[in-house]
Amino acid sequence: MSLYSKRSIILNNLYGVDIEDGAVEICKLRLWLSMVADIEDDPSEVEPLPNIDFNIRQGNSLIGFTELQEVAREDAGDASLSNWGVGTAVKDLFEDIIQEQDRHRAADSAREAQNARKMAEGKIDTHSEELNEKIRDQFNELVDEDTSIEELKQFSPFHWVLEFATVYREGGFDVIIGNPPWDELKPYRTDFFPKYDTEFRSRPPTAKDEKVEELLSQPEIAAEWERYQRDKERQAIYINQSGEYQHQAPSVEGQQVSRTNDLSLLFFERVYDIVRDGGYVSQLLPGPFFNAAAGKDLRVHALEESEIQNLVGFENRGIFSDIDSRYNFGIVTLRTAGSTDTVRGIFHQTSVDVLRSIDDVALEIPARILKEYSPGARIFPNIEDQEEVSVLNKILQTPPLAADIEGAWRTVLYKELDRGRDRNRFIEDETAGDYPVYQGKNVHQFCYDPTYVDNLEPFSLWSVEEDDEELSAKYRVREKNFRARDAAISLKKAIYNEFSDDPEFSHINSSSQKRFVNQLLSEEFGRPELSMDDVRLHCSEYRLVLREVARATDERTLIAAVIPPGGVVVHTLYTVRPFEANPTKDDLGTHPMHSAYDPVFTDKELFVALGLINSVPFDFLMRTKVDSHASKYKFEESQAPRLTEGDDWFHYIADRAARLNCYGEAFAEMRDRLGGIKPATEMSKRRELQAEVDAAAFHAYGLDEGEMQFILDDFHRVSNPRIMTDAYFEMVAEKYAQLRDAGPME
């Protein structure tokens, strides 16, 4: 490339912003040196370089004006920025600067260019002060403080419309390439203390603690540290409440996700403010953009408001030496126009070499899969093979597990007790306990104790009955359920929701849930006011549980079992609700009101759900979503056939799952309820039944033989498997073929 071409590209096409002055100067120096290295004859050719100062700028990219005419966002409670305390419109300031920058670009001599540059810089500084006043007024209103202009300058507001006025004249940036910070907007010790200790970042954790204590013993450093922390807090409040960032607090399954102030997500949203319509964006982003709940709205926005062209996901196996090898990140490339129909993407890459051949190796991923794979949180699937696209396409045709479908069971997870917060309710002496406390380590697939699983840990926690209210785990659960806000658990809320608008009871004051419910029960139905006795404990019924720890690299990712009545559960196990509050008028006169709870499952539905959740195809789906934990929303939004009485494969799967799980005296009642089934006690028979469940689940999902074989071949193998051996996979394939030939089973 000639020096002329390089100079032209640098001066007319390259722009950058960084909050650190040092980074800005280094960037400018490197650009300058890249041209100096190409000078062959006349050193005077490098003279026209002063205007590089307009290309590489210092400032805070997240705070400042990005539009010619800032518009108030009334739904966010904003006041109008365009007329806040300054009569001059932003566009007027923008045009004033363009005149000087054009004069600078047209200069025939270095002297003339230098004079024009000074004039342009002066106007940028002057007009920035006017816009800073607008930001300061809004800042003080949102943060509820009296911040001065000088204090605001410490945050380095960056007004894109002024700093890059000539770019805005053309409608914005044509291409934006970025690697935004991967931290959160909060005070980090490693950002603050290195200016007092140059070795701070390399010190081990204990040495860091000691150094911080030593430095903070100096009053001036302690005061500066306090200011630093407060400044970060104020910036976060401003960014969260200014209305500039609309996609940082999404809702997942009706619950708003807490703001993380993840800088990579904030920067990605900012990109849309500064790129022109139809412009191109390529960003190197950490894992949260691809698979965290906090990134949901940004993923949806990218799919629906732009054309995603490439998604490339990486595992950090030696790519970035200073980052943990397990860390996931990726590159997203898009065009800010239209919407996405198909994405070319690939995930779990361990080398950047893939970028050189992306057009050859990328998979064709329909946008429908990106949207329906995770309907609640909209996380992106980690797809590595085109066949995987076909398999997911089939799986996603079944409904999410928690979707409310009339006449069908559903799996809604909750955590009953917390090992830490409720620790006074647990004891370690079995002889002093009345019932066990289940933890994740106490269950395995189709197993609620160690009878059929080597090395499964026995119970280590117990609790006492409700006579001792201060120590009883069951009483603690009863308290929590009585005060719950979820109408499916809270009987008080369920009664209020059902009857507060009933004309028959319009004479009862409904301004208070508690008052209305108690008057309704005592005055209309002649029974005592609602009390904790009316709560029906979930542990009074057989119920489905699954381990909260779920790693894609374990022999099995999802571990589920049905546990017998009587025991309580801590947070390392999720519980699926066995029943939900659904009161009728016939229930209101009963005491205790246990009849107001409807079962979520029939007995056979409980075990068909168990079989499907423990199946290989469902495990395959979950492996694409989890890193180390099966979060509630990732499980509930995942898809499985909601088989009920009369559906093909319903009895076949339910009967076999029940025979695997309903062993021992604790399940004698359930065996009778299921018609006197016989539990499988021989290990060979248990393996065969589980293989039949897996084979039937493949058929229930509608997966053909090639897709079934792909999942089995792709399934992660561990060195010493308990069950998932090559022989087991062969058995599943044989059972699949037998069932295919025999036809659908009821």
N, C-alpha and C positions, 0 to 999 in steps of 0.2 A: 504494500500500500504506500502511495506517495505521501510525502509530508503534507502536501496541500490537502489531500483527501482526509488524512488523519486529523489535521487541524480543523477542517470544515466539520467533520463529524463531532469532534469534541466541543466546538464552539456552538454548533447549531442543533445538536441532537442529544447530548449527554447532560443530565441534570441530577443533582443529588442533594440530600439533606441529612444532617446528623446533629444530634444535640450536643455532641462533644466537639469543642473547638479544635482539639488536637487531631481528631479524626478528619475533620474538614481540611485542615492544613496538609495533612499527609496525603489525602486524596488529590488535592490540587497539585502538590509536588510531584506525585507519581504521573499525573496526566502531563504535566509540563516536561518531566524527564523523558516520557515516552516519545515526545516530539523532538526533544534535544538529541536523543539517540539517533534520529533519522536525518539530522542535518548533515549534509555532505560537503557543501561548498561555502555558502554564505551564511555565517552565523546571524546576520541581521534578519534572516527570515523568521526567527522566533519572536521578533519584536511585537507583533500584533497580539500577544497573548494576555494582556491585562484583563480583558473581559471574561476570562475564566472565573473571575470572582462572582459573576452573575449566575454561573451555572452550579457551583458547589456552595451551598449555604449552610449556615448554622442556625438551629432552632428546634423547637419541640413540635414535631409533626402532628401531634394529637390535639394541640390547642391553638386556635387561630381561625381566621376566615378562609373559607375554601370556595365561596361563591361571590359573584359580582354583586348580587343583591341578596343578602341573607334574609331568609323568610322565617317568620315566627312559626314555631310548631305549637299551636295552641293546645293540642291534645297532650303535650308534654309540659304544659304550664309555662312556656317560654314567653317572655316579652319580646317585642320586635327589636332585633339587633340593628337593623338598618337605620332606625331613627332614634336610637338610644343615646341621647346626650350629645350627638354630633349631627349637625345639619347636612353635612356633605355625604352624598351617597358613596358606597364603596366603589361603584363603577367610575365615578369621577376621579377618585384617587388613582385607580388602576390606569386610566387613560393618561393621566398626568405623567406617570412613571414611564409609560410606553414611549412618549415623545423623547424623553432623555435617553432611553436605551436604544431607540432607533438612531438617534444622533451619534451615539457611541459606536454603533455597528457601522455607520457610514463614514466614520472618521478616516481621513487620509493620512494622518500622522499619529505617532505615539503620543505626542503632546496633546493633540486635539482629543484623542481617545481618552487620555487620562483626565482631562477636564470634564468631558461628558460623563465619565464614570463617577467622578466625585459628585456631579450634579444629580445623577440618578441615585447614587447611594444616599445622598442627603435627603432626597424626596422619599425614598423608601423608609428611612429612619423617621422623618417627620410624619408621614402618613401612618406609619406603624404605631406611632404614639397615639394618634387619634383613634385607631382601632383598638389599641390596648385599653383606652379609657372605656370603650364599650364592653370589652371583655371584663375589665375590672369591676364595672357596675354589676354585670350579671354574676360574676364570681362572688361578690360580696352578698348579693341576694341569696344565692344558692348555699353558700358556705356559712352565711350569717356571721360575717366578720367585717371589720373595717380594714381591708387590705389596701395598702398604698400602691401607686404605680410602680415605685421602686421595688416593692416586694413582688409584685406581679412579674416584673422583668426577670426575676430569678427563675421563673418557670419557662422563660424563653419562648413566649408565644410566637408562632410562625404563621404569617399571613400569606398563604400561597398565592392569592390573587395579586399581591403586591410584589412579592419576591420573584415570581415567575410570570410577570404580566404579559410578556410577549407570547408565552405558551398559552395563556388563557385567551389571548386574542384569537388563537387558532382553535379554540374550543376545548382545550385541555391537553393532557399528555396522550400521545399515540400509543406508547408502550410503557408499561411500568414493570420493572423487574426488582424484586426485593427479597431480602432475608431479614424480616423484622425480629426484634428481640424476642427471646423465648421465655422471658421472666414474667412475673406479675407486677402490677403497679403497687409496690409496697416497699418499705425500707429494708434493704438487704445490708447486712454487715459487710459483705464482701464488696459492696459498692462504696461504702462510706469510709471504712477504716484504712484501706490501702494508702490514702493520702497522708496518714500519720505513721504507717508501717508498710514499707514497700514489699515486705515478704509475707504480708498477711494472707493473701490468697493461697499460698503454698503451705501454710502451716496446717498441721493436723487439727482435728476438732477441739481437743483438750487445750492445745496451745493457743488456738484462737480465743477460747473462753478466757484463758488467763490474760492474754494480751488485751482483750476488750476491757476486762476488769482493771487492768493497769492504766489504760488510756482514759477510761472514764473517771479515774480518781483525780484527773486534772479538770478543774471546774470549767475552763473554757472549752475543752473538748466535749465534756458532758453536755454543756449548753448547746453546742453546735449539733450534737447527736439528737438532742430533743427537737431542735428546729428542723433538722433533716426529716425526722419521723413525722412531725406535724405537717411539713410541706407535702410529703407523699400522701398523707391522709387527705389534705385539702384538695390536692389534684384529683384524687380518686372521687371525692364527693362531687367536684365540679364536672368531671367527665361523666359520671353516672347520672347526674341530674340535669345536665345542660340541654338534653334533647338531641345532641349531635349524633349520638350512637344509639340506634334503634334496635340493634340485633344482638345485644349482649346479655339479655336476661330472658331466654325463651321459656316456654311452658312445655313440660313433658308430662303427659298423662294427667293434665289438670293441675299440676304443681309447678309453680314458677321456680326455675333454677336460680340459685344464688349467683350474683355477679362474682366472677373470679378476677375481673380486671386483668385478664390475660392480655399482655401487650401484643402478642401475635394476632389475636382476634380483633383487637382494637385497630391495629394497623391495617388488617385486611379490609375491615369496613371502611376505613378512611380512603382506601384506594378508589372506591367507587365515587368519592367526592371529587377526585382530581383527574380521573381519566376521562377522555372525551367519549361521547357515544360511539360505539363501534370500535373502541380502542382495545388493545390487548394487554393482558395482565399475566405475569408468571411470578409465583411466590413460593419460596421455600418455607414451609410451615411445620411446626411441631405437631405431635399426635392429636392434641385437643381439637384442632380444626377438623380432623377426619373422624374421630370416634368419641369425643366427649359431649355430654349433654349441653354444655355451655356453648358449643359451636353449632347447635341445631339451626338457629335462624339464619346464620351465615351460609350454611350448606343449602338450605332451602332457597335463599336469595340467589345463590350462585346457580342453582339448577333452573330456577323459574325466571330469573331476570337477566341471565347471560347464557352464553353457549360455552359450556365446559368442553375443552378439546382434549386435554390429557390429565390423568391422575396417575402419579407414580409414587408408590409407597416404599419406604426403605426401613430395614432394620439396621441399626448402627453397628455393623460388624466391621470395625476398623475404619469407617468412613471419617468420623470425627473422633480423634484420639482422646480428647478431653471430656467426652460424654459417655455415659454408661452404654455398654454394648447392647443392652436390652431396649434402649430407647428407640421409639418409632417416630418417623417424621416423613414428610412427603413433599412433592411438588405439584401444584395445581396451575394449569394454564387455561385461560379462558378469554373469550371475546365478549365485551360488554354490549351485547345486542341480542335480541331474540330470546330463545329459551333452549334448553338442552334436550335433544332427542336420544342421542347416543354418545357415549364417552369412550375414548380409547384410553385404557388404563391397565395397570398391572401393579401388584403389591408384593410385600415381603422380599423386596430386592436387597441384596447385600453388597452391591457394587454399583458405582455411578456409571460403569461401562454401558449399562442398559440404555442410558440417554443417547448414546451414539447410534443405537439401532431401534429406537422406540417405535418407529413406524412399522418395523418388521415384527416386533415381539408383542406389542400392545394388544390387548383383547378388546373386542367390541362389546361394550356393556350398555344395554338399553337403560335409558333413564328410569324406566318403570321399576327396574330392579333396585336402582339407587334409592328410589322413593319408598317402595313397598318392603324392601328388606328390613327397614327399621321405621315403621309408620309413626311411632311415637317420638323417638329421638332423632330419627333421620341420620343415623351414623352410616358411614360408607363401608361396604363389605370389603374385606381384604381378599380379593380374588387373584388367583395365580394361574388359572388354566381356563381355556375357552369352554371346556366341558363343564367346569364349575359354574359358568354362567348358565348353561342349560339346566343343570341340576337346581340351582337356586330359583330359576324361573318356574320350575315345577313346584318346588317347596312353597314359594311365595303365593301360590294360588290357594293355599289353605289359610284359614283366618288366624289372627293373633290369639294367643292363649287367654288373654284377659278380656277380649272383646265380648260385649254383652249380646248374645244371640238367643232369641226366644227359644225355649225348649231345650237348650244345651247347657252343659256344665261349663265352668270357666275357672281358671286358676289365678287368683289374686293373692299376692304374697304379703305377709306382714312379719315383723319381728316381735316376738312375744316379750322377752326379757333381755336385759343387757348384763353380761357377766360382770362388768365394772360398776355400772350405776346401781345395779340391784344386788350387789355382792352380799349385803347383810341378810339376804333371803336364802343363801345357799350354805350348806355344810358339807364337810368332806368325810364325815363319819357315817357310814351306811347304817350302822346299828341305831343311830339317833334320828335317821330320816324315815319318812313315811312313803316317799315316792321318788323316782329318779328325775334328774335334770339332764335332758338330752343336749349334747353338743355335736358339732359337725363330725368330730372324730369317732362318735359312737354309732354312726350309720354308714351303710354302703348300699350299692344298688340291690334293691329287693331284700335288704337285710337290716333289721333294727337292733341286732346284737351280734356278738362274735361267733355265733354257732357255725356259720358257713363261710366265714371270712378270716383267714389267718391275719394276725397282727392288728385286727380291729380292736381299738382300746375299749375296755369296759367302762362303766359309769364311774366318774370320780366326784360327782356333785349330787347332792340330795337336798330335799327340803321337807318341811313339816306341813300338816294339815292346817286348815283355816282357823282352828280354835285359837292359835297363837297368831293374832293379826299382825304383830310387829315383825315376825320372822317367816311367815308363810309366803312362799312364792305364788301359790294359787290366789291368796288374798290380794297380793300385789297386782296380779293379772286382772282380777275382778275389779279392783279400783281403776286401773287404766282403761278397761273396757267400759266401765260405767261413765267415765268422763271423756270418752273418745269423741272426736268431732265427725268421724266418718259414720254416716247413717247406716251403713251396712253392719257396723259394730255397735254403735250407740243406740240403745233401745229408746232413750229419751228423744233423740233427734229423729229417729224413725217414726215414732208416734206423732211427734209434732208435724213432721212433713206430711204425714198421711191424713191427719184429722184437723189441723188448724184452719184449713179452708173449707171444711165440711159444714154446710149450712145448718145441719142438726146441732152443731156445737158453736154456732156463731155468737152465742151469748157469753161464752167464756173469753176472758181477756187473753189475747194471744200475743201480747207485746213481749212476754218472757216465755221462753221454752219451758223452763222449770215450772213456773206458775201455771201455765196452761195444762201441762201434762199432769201435774198433781191434782189440779181441780177436776180435770176430766176423769181421772181414775177414782178419786175419793167421792166426788159429788154425783157423778153420772153413773158410775159402776159399782159404788159401794165397797171398794177395796182400799187397802192402805196406799199411801203415796208411793211413787216409784222408789225402789231402793236397790242396793247392790244384790239383794237376794234374787231379784228378777233377772240378773245377768246369767246367761247360760255360758259356762266356760267351754272354750273350744276343746280343752283337754278331756271333756266328758265323752268325746267321740273319737273313733279311729280317724286319723288325719294324715295327710300327705306332707312330707317335709323334704327339703333339699339343701345340700351343703352350699353355704355362701362362698366358700373358697372353691374356685373353679378355674383350673389352669388348662390352657390349650395344649400344653406339653405333657399332661398327665395321661395315664392309661385311658381314663374316661374323664371328660370334662364335667358333665352333669351327673351328680350322684343323688338319687332320690329313693325314698322308701316310705312305706306307710307305718306309722308307729301306733301302738295300742293306746287305749284311753288311760288316763291317770297321771302321766308324766308331763312336765312343763318343758319349755324349750328356750335356750338362750340364743343370742344374736348370730352365732356361727351356723345356725340352721334357720332357713326361712320356713315358715309354715304357710300352707295353703288353707284358706278359710274353709272349714267343713260345713258351715251354715252362715246365713246372713239374716239380720233382723228384718222382718216383713210383717208387722202386726196387722191383724184384722179386728173388727169390732168384737168378734167372738173371743179374742184373746184378752181384751182389756179388763175383763172381770176376773181373770184367773190370777192366782198368787201362789208361788212365783210364776212369772209370765214366760216360762220357757217355751210354751207352744208358739210364741211369736217369732221363733227362729225357724226358717226354712232350710232344709239341707241343700247344699250346693250340688252334691253328687248323690245318685243312687249308689248302692254298694258296688254294682258292677262298673258304673262310670268311674268310681274312685280308682279302680284297678286298671281300667283302660287308659285313664290319664297317667297313671304310674308307668304302664308299659310304654306309652308313647314318649314320655319325658325321658325314660331311661334308654330309649332306642338309639341305634347307631345313626339313622338319618337326622334325628333331632340333635344329637350330639355333634354331628357334622355342621349343622347350622350354627350352634352355639360356639363352636371352636372359631368360627370366623368373626365372632364379636368380642370375646372375653380375652383379657390378659391374665388376670389372676383372681378376679372376683365376678360372680354372677350377680350383677346389680339387678335390682327389682325391675327397673324399666326394660332392661335388655331381655330379661326372661319373659316378662308379661307381653311384650310386643312381638315375641318370636312366634312362628307359625307352626301349627300342628293340626291334623284332622280332628275335628271335634265329634268323634264317633259317639252315637247314642243307639239305644235299642232299635233294631231294624236295619242298621247300617252294616254293609259288608265289613268283615274283620272285627266287628265290635266284640262278639262273644269269644272269638278265637284269641284275641289279645288279652281281654279282661280275664278269662279263665286261666290262662298261663301265667299272667302277672300275679294273680291271686295265689296260685299254687306255689309260686316262688316266695311270696312274702308272708303268707298266712300259716306259718309254722309255729309250734310251741303253744303252751297253755294260754298265753296272752291273746292268741287269736282264735281260741275255741269258739267264742260267740260269733265272730265274723264267719268262720267256716260254716256254722249252722245257718247263718243268714244267707249265705251263698249257696245253700242247698246241700251242704255236707261235703264240700270238696275235700280232696285229700292233698295235703301239702307234699311237695317234692323234697325228699330228704337225702337221696343219693346224689353225689356231686355230678355224676355223669348225666343223670336225668335233669338236674338243674341247668347244666350247660345246654342241653338239648332244648329245654323249654325257653331259655333266654334266646337262643338262636332262632327259634320259631317266632318269638315276639319281634325280633329284629327283622326277620324276613317278611312278616306280615305288615310291619310298619312301612317297609319299602313299598309294598303294594298299596297300602292305605294312602300314601303320599302320591301315588300314581307314577312312580319312578320305573322306567323300563330297565331291562337287564343291563344294558350298557351303562346307564346312570348309576344303577346299584353297584356294579363292579368298579366304576370310577371312585365312588365313595369308599368302598372297602380298600381299594388299592391306595387311595390318598390318605386313609386314616393313620394318624400318628402312632407309631410303634415305640414302645419302651423296651428297655433291655431285659427286664424280668417281669413280664406281664402276669397278672393273676388269671385273667380270662382271655384277653384279646390277643390270642396267638394266631399264627397262620392257620392252624388246624381249625380254630373257631371261625375264622373268616370263611374258610372253605365250607364249613357246615352251614353258615348263613346262606351262602350262595346256593348250596344244594337244596336247602329248605325253600329258598325263593323259587327255584325252578319247580319243585314239587307243588308248591301252592299255585304257581302260574298254570300248571297242567291240570290241577284239581279244580281251579276256578275259584271265584270269590267265596269266602267263608263268612257265614253269619256270626 
